Structures are given as C-alpha cells and as structure tokens.
C-alpha cells in the first residue's frame, strides 16, 4: 500500500464554484494542466495502481494534483 493525495476537496470546489465566472476563468487559466482535476482523474490513477503495470510501485505517496 501507499497513500493517494487527491487535490482540492468538495468543500473547496463548492466555494470555488460560487466565485464570479471571470475569477474562475482566471484561476483555471493559471493552472498548469489548464483545468481542475476530477473524480475520474483520481479513479484512473487508482485503477492504474491496482493493475499489473504498477506492480513495482510500493510504499509511495502519490499526489494527484495536476502539478499544483
């Protein structure tokens, strides 16, 4: 096993979605990946870690942050 650290949680995302659209656009434009992460991004990483391709990954802390 190891540890998976997803990006911002739902509480932060909810607050972000309450900001004016212009502010959200400016923030999204500044993100290295150009978009916010999703549950699907986290799920894809978990699926990879459960696959044979990740058999040599052990005891790591994996941040799923989109380079933030």
N, CA, C and O atoms as a GROMACS GRO file, in nm:
protein
  272
    1UNK      N    1   0.082  -0.121   0.000
    1UNK     CA    2   0.000   0.000   0.000
    1UNK      C    3   0.085   0.126   0.000
    1UNK      O    4   0.207   0.120   0.011
    2UNK      N    5   0.021   0.233  -0.012
    2UNK     CA    6   0.083   0.364  -0.010
    2UNK      C    7  -0.023   0.465   0.027
    2UNK      O    8  -0.115   0.436   0.103
    3UNK      N    9  -0.010   0.582  -0.027
    3UNK     CA   10  -0.103   0.690   0.007
    3UNK      C   11  -0.136   0.768  -0.119
    3UNK      O   12  -0.046   0.802  -0.196
    4UNK      N   13  -0.263   0.796  -0.140
    4UNK     CA   14  -0.308   0.877  -0.253
    4UNK      C   15  -0.359   1.009  -0.198
    4UNK      O   16  -0.445   1.011  -0.110
    5UNK      N   17  -0.307   1.118  -0.250
    5UNK     CA   18  -0.347   1.251  -0.206
    5UNK      C   19  -0.415   1.324  -0.320
    5UNK      O   20  -0.347   1.387  -0.402
    6UNK      N   21  -0.547   1.318  -0.328
    6UNK     CA   22  -0.615   1.392  -0.434
    6UNK      C   23  -0.607   1.542  -0.408
    6UNK      O   24  -0.573   1.586  -0.298
    7UNK      N   25  -0.639   1.618  -0.510
    7UNK     CA   26  -0.637   1.764  -0.500
    7UNK      C   27  -0.749   1.817  -0.412
    7UNK      O   28  -0.796   1.748  -0.322
    8UNK      N   29  -0.792   1.940  -0.439
    8UNK     CA   30  -0.891   2.006  -0.353
    8UNK      C   31  -1.016   1.922  -0.330
    8UNK      O   32  -1.066   1.854  -0.420
    9UNK      N   33  -1.063   1.929  -0.210
    9UNK     CA   34  -1.180   1.853  -0.172
    9UNK      C   35  -1.310   1.923  -0.213
    9UNK      O   36  -1.307   2.037  -0.261
   10UNK      N   37  -1.421   1.856  -0.196
   10UNK     CA   38  -1.551   1.907  -0.239
   10UNK      C   39  -1.586   2.041  -0.176
   10UNK      O   40  -1.646   2.126  -0.242
   11UNK      N   41  -1.549   2.062  -0.052
   11UNK     CA   42  -1.581   2.187   0.017
   11UNK      C   43  -1.514   2.306  -0.053
   11UNK      O   44  -1.576   2.411  -0.071
   12UNK      N   45  -1.388   2.288  -0.092
   12UNK     CA   46  -1.316   2.394  -0.163
   12UNK      C   47  -1.375   2.414  -0.302
   12UNK      O   48  -1.391   2.527  -0.347
   13UNK      N   49  -1.407   2.304  -0.368
   13UNK     CA   50  -1.465   2.313  -0.502
   13UNK      C   51  -1.598   2.387  -0.499
   13UNK      O   52  -1.625   2.467  -0.588
   14UNK      N   53  -1.679   2.361  -0.397
   14UNK     CA   54  -1.808   2.430  -0.385
   14UNK      C   55  -1.787   2.581  -0.372
   14UNK      O   56  -1.854   2.659  -0.438
   15UNK      N   57  -1.693   2.622  -0.287
   15UNK     CA   58  -1.663   2.764  -0.270
   15UNK      C   59  -1.612   2.824  -0.401
   15UNK      O   60  -1.649   2.935  -0.438
   16UNK      N   61  -1.526   2.750  -0.470
   16UNK     CA   62  -1.472   2.797  -0.597
   16UNK      C   63  -1.584   2.823  -0.696
   16UNK      O   64  -1.583   2.924  -0.767
   17UNK      N   65  -1.680   2.732  -0.703
   17UNK     CA   66  -1.791   2.746  -0.798
   17UNK      C   67  -1.882   2.864  -0.766
   17UNK      O   68  -1.959   2.907  -0.851
   18UNK      N   69  -1.872   2.917  -0.644
   18UNK     CA   70  -1.952   3.034  -0.606
   18UNK      C   71  -1.885   3.166  -0.645
   18UNK      O   72  -1.947   3.271  -0.635
   19UNK      N   73  -1.759   3.160  -0.689
   19UNK     CA   74  -1.688   3.282  -0.730
   19UNK      C   75  -1.742   3.332  -0.864
   19UNK      O   76  -1.801   3.255  -0.939
   20UNK      N   77  -1.722   3.461  -0.894
   20UNK     CA   78  -1.764   3.513  -1.025
   20UNK      C   79  -1.693   3.438  -1.139
   20UNK      O   80  -1.580   3.393  -1.123
   21UNK      N   81  -1.761   3.425  -1.251
   21UNK     CA   82  -1.707   3.350  -1.365
   21UNK      C   83  -1.570   3.402  -1.408
   21UNK      O   84  -1.481   3.324  -1.440
   22UNK      N   85  -1.553   3.533  -1.411
   22UNK     CA   86  -1.424   3.591  -1.453
   22UNK      C   87  -1.311   3.546  -1.361
   22UNK      O   88  -1.200   3.518  -1.407
   23UNK      N   89  -1.338   3.538  -1.233
   23UNK     CA   90  -1.238   3.493  -1.136
   23UNK      C   91  -1.206   3.346  -1.159
   23UNK      O   92  -1.089   3.306  -1.158
   24UNK      N   93  -1.309   3.265  -1.179
   24UNK     CA   94  -1.287   3.121  -1.205
   24UNK      C   95  -1.205   3.101  -1.332
   24UNK      O   96  -1.115   3.018  -1.335
   25UNK      N   97  -1.237   3.177  -1.437
   25UNK     CA   98  -1.162   3.166  -1.563
   25UNK      C   99  -1.015   3.201  -1.543
   25UNK      O  100  -0.927   3.134  -1.597
   26UNK      N  101  -0.989   3.306  -1.466
   26UNK     CA  102  -0.852   3.349  -1.440
   26UNK      C  103  -0.775   3.240  -1.363
   26UNK      O  104  -0.659   3.211  -1.395
   27UNK      N  105  -0.839   3.183  -1.264
   27UNK     CA  106  -0.774   3.077  -1.185
   27UNK      C  107  -0.748   2.955  -1.272
   27UNK      O  108  -0.638   2.900  -1.269
   28UNK      N  109  -0.847   2.913  -1.349
   28UNK     CA  110  -0.831   2.795  -1.435
   28UNK      C  111  -0.720   2.817  -1.537
   28UNK      O  112  -0.645   2.724  -1.568
   29UNK      N  113  -0.711   2.938  -1.589
   29UNK     CA  114  -0.606   2.968  -1.686
   29UNK      C  115  -0.466   2.962  -1.626
   29UNK      O  116  -0.369   2.941  -1.698
   30UNK      N  117  -0.456   2.979  -1.496
   30UNK     CA  118  -0.326   2.976  -1.428
   30UNK      C  119  -0.285   2.835  -1.386
   30UNK      O  120  -0.170   2.814  -1.348
   31UNK      N  121  -0.376   2.739  -1.393
   31UNK     CA  122  -0.343   2.602  -1.353
   31UNK      C  123  -0.252   2.538  -1.458
   31UNK      O  124  -0.276   2.552  -1.578
   32UNK      N  125  -0.147   2.469  -1.415
   32UNK     CA  126  -0.055   2.407  -1.510
   32UNK      C  127  -0.124   2.313  -1.610
   32UNK      O  128  -0.083   2.307  -1.726
   33UNK      N  129  -0.225   2.241  -1.567
   33UNK     CA  130  -0.295   2.148  -1.656
   33UNK      C  131  -0.408   2.216  -1.732
   33UNK      O  132  -0.467   2.156  -1.823
   34UNK      N  133  -0.439   2.341  -1.697
   34UNK     CA  134  -0.542   2.416  -1.767
   34UNK      C  135  -0.684   2.379  -1.729
   34UNK      O  136  -0.780   2.426  -1.790
   35UNK      N  137  -0.698   2.294  -1.628
   35UNK     CA  138  -0.831   2.253  -1.584
   35UNK      C  139  -0.821   2.198  -1.443
   35UNK      O  140  -0.712   2.164  -1.395
   36UNK      N  141  -0.934   2.189  -1.378
   36UNK     CA  142  -0.939   2.128  -1.245
   36UNK      C  143  -0.941   1.977  -1.260
   36UNK      O  144  -0.987   1.924  -1.361
   37UNK      N  145  -0.893   1.909  -1.159
   37UNK     CA  146  -0.898   1.763  -1.159
   37UNK      C  147  -1.039   1.715  -1.131
   37UNK      O  148  -1.124   1.790  -1.084
   38UNK      N  149  -1.062   1.589  -1.161
   38UNK     CA  150  -1.196   1.532  -1.142
   38UNK      C  151  -1.185   1.400  -1.066
   38UNK      O  152  -1.076   1.345  -1.048
   39UNK      N  153  -1.298   1.352  -1.023
   39UNK     CA  154  -1.303   1.220  -0.959
   39UNK      C  155  -1.253   1.113  -1.055
   39UNK      O  156  -1.192   1.014  -1.013
   40UNK      N  157  -1.278   1.132  -1.182
   40UNK     CA  158  -1.233   1.036  -1.283
   40UNK      C  159  -1.080   1.032  -1.291
   40UNK      O  160  -1.022   0.926  -1.313
   41UNK      N  161  -1.015   1.148  -1.273
   41UNK     CA  162  -0.869   1.152  -1.272
   41UNK      C  163  -0.814   1.069  -1.156
   41UNK      O  164  -0.718   0.993  -1.173
   42UNK      N  165  -0.874   1.083  -1.040
   42UNK     CA  166  -0.832   1.006  -0.923
   42UNK      C  167  -0.860   0.857  -0.947
   42UNK      O  168  -0.775   0.773  -0.919
   43UNK      N  169  -0.978   0.826  -0.997
   43UNK     CA  170  -1.015   0.686  -1.021
   43UNK      C  171  -0.921   0.620  -1.121
   43UNK      O  172  -0.883   0.504  -1.102
   44UNK      N  173  -0.882   0.691  -1.225
   44UNK     CA  174  -0.790   0.635  -1.325
   44UNK      C  175  -0.655   0.603  -1.262
   44UNK      O  176  -0.593   0.502  -1.294
   45UNK      N  177  -0.611   0.688  -1.172
   45UNK     CA  178  -0.484   0.664  -1.103
   45UNK      C  179  -0.494   0.542  -1.012
   45UNK      O  180  -0.403   0.459  -1.008
   46UNK      N  181  -0.604   0.532  -0.940
   46UNK     CA  182  -0.625   0.416  -0.852
   46UNK      C  183  -0.630   0.288  -0.934
   46UNK      O  184  -0.571   0.187  -0.896
   47UNK      N  185  -0.700   0.291  -1.046
   47UNK     CA  186  -0.707   0.173  -1.132
   47UNK      C  187  -0.568   0.133  -1.182
   47UNK      O  188  -0.534   0.015  -1.186
   48UNK      N  189  -0.488   0.233  -1.220
   48UNK     CA  190  -0.352   0.203  -1.263
   48UNK      C  191  -0.274   0.135  -1.150
   48UNK      O  192  -0.206   0.035  -1.172
   49UNK      N  193  -0.285   0.190  -1.030
   49UNK     CA  194  -0.210   0.134  -0.917
   49UNK      C  195  -0.255  -0.008  -0.882
   49UNK      O  196  -0.179  -0.083  -0.820
   50UNK      N  197  -0.376  -0.043  -0.920
   50UNK     CA  198  -0.427  -0.179  -0.895
   50UNK      C  199  -0.392  -0.274  -1.009
   50UNK      O  200  -0.421  -0.394  -1.001
   51UNK      N  201  -0.331  -0.222  -1.114
   51UNK     CA  202  -0.302  -0.305  -1.231
   51UNK      C  203  -0.163  -0.368  -1.222
   51UNK      O  204  -0.081  -0.331  -1.137
   52UNK      N  205  -0.138  -0.462  -1.311
   52UNK     CA  206  -0.006  -0.527  -1.318
   52UNK      C  207   0.103  -0.427  -1.357
   52UNK      O  208   0.218  -0.442  -1.318
   53UNK      N  209   0.066  -0.326  -1.434
   53UNK     CA  210   0.164  -0.227  -1.478
   53UNK      C  211   0.227  -0.152  -1.360
   53UNK      O  212   0.337  -0.099  -1.373
   54UNK      N  213   0.159  -0.148  -1.248
   54UNK     CA  214   0.210  -0.078  -1.130
   54UNK      C  215   0.267  -0.175  -1.026
   54UNK      O  216   0.281  -0.139  -0.909
   55UNK      N  217   0.299  -0.295  -1.068
   55UNK     CA  218   0.345  -0.398  -0.975
   55UNK      C  219   0.472  -0.358  -0.899
   55UNK      O  220   0.495  -0.407  -0.789
   56UNK      N  221   0.553  -0.270  -0.955
   56UNK     CA  222   0.678  -0.232  -0.891
   56UNK      C  223   0.665  -0.104  -0.809
   56UNK      O  224   0.763  -0.057  -0.751
   57UNK      N  225   0.546  -0.048  -0.804
   57UNK     CA  226   0.520   0.072  -0.722
   57UNK      C  227   0.485   0.024  -0.582
   57UNK      O  228   0.392  -0.055  -0.564
   58UNK      N  229   0.559   0.071  -0.484
   58UNK     CA  230   0.537   0.024  -0.348
   58UNK      C  231   0.569   0.133  -0.247
   58UNK      O  232   0.675   0.195  -0.254
   59UNK      N  233   0.478   0.154  -0.154
   59UNK     CA  234   0.503   0.245  -0.044
   59UNK      C  235   0.524   0.390  -0.082
   59UNK      O  236   0.600   0.460  -0.016
   60UNK      N  237   0.462   0.435  -0.186
   60UNK     CA  238   0.478   0.572  -0.233
   60UNK      C  239   0.361   0.659  -0.191
   60UNK      O  240   0.250   0.610  -0.170
   61UNK      N  241   0.386   0.787  -0.179
   61UNK     CA  242   0.281   0.886  -0.163
   61UNK      C  243   0.263   0.951  -0.298
   61UNK      O  244   0.355   1.014  -0.350
   62UNK      N  245   0.146   0.935  -0.355
   62UNK     CA  246   0.121   0.985  -0.490
   62UNK      C  247   0.023   1.100  -0.483
   62UNK      O  248  -0.094   1.082  -0.447
   63UNK      N  249   0.069   1.218  -0.517
   63UNK     CA  250  -0.019   1.335  -0.520
   63UNK      C  251  -0.085   1.346  -0.657
   63UNK      O  252  -0.017   1.348  -0.759
   64UNK      N  253  -0.215   1.352  -0.658
   64UNK     CA  254  -0.290   1.368  -0.783
   64UNK      C  255  -0.338   1.513  -0.784
   64UNK      O  256  -0.453   1.542  -0.750
   65UNK      N  257  -0.248   1.602  -0.823
   65UNK     CA  258  -0.273   1.745  -0.805
   65UNK      C  259  -0.272   1.825  -0.935
   65UNK      O  260  -0.299   1.945  -0.932
   66UNK      N  261  -0.240   1.762  -1.046
   66UNK     CA  262  -0.233   1.837  -1.171
   66UNK      C  263  -0.120   1.939  -1.172
   66UNK      O  264  -0.130   2.042  -1.239
   67UNK      N  265  -0.015   1.912  -1.099
   67UNK     CA  266   0.104   1.997  -1.091
   67UNK      C  267   0.083   2.124  -1.010
   67UNK      O  268   0.161   2.218  -1.021
   68UNK      N  269  -0.022   2.128  -0.929
   68UNK     CA  270  -0.045   2.246  -0.844
   68UNK      C  271   0.030   2.230  -0.715
   68UNK      O  272   0.024   2.318  -0.629
   0.00000   0.00000   0.00000
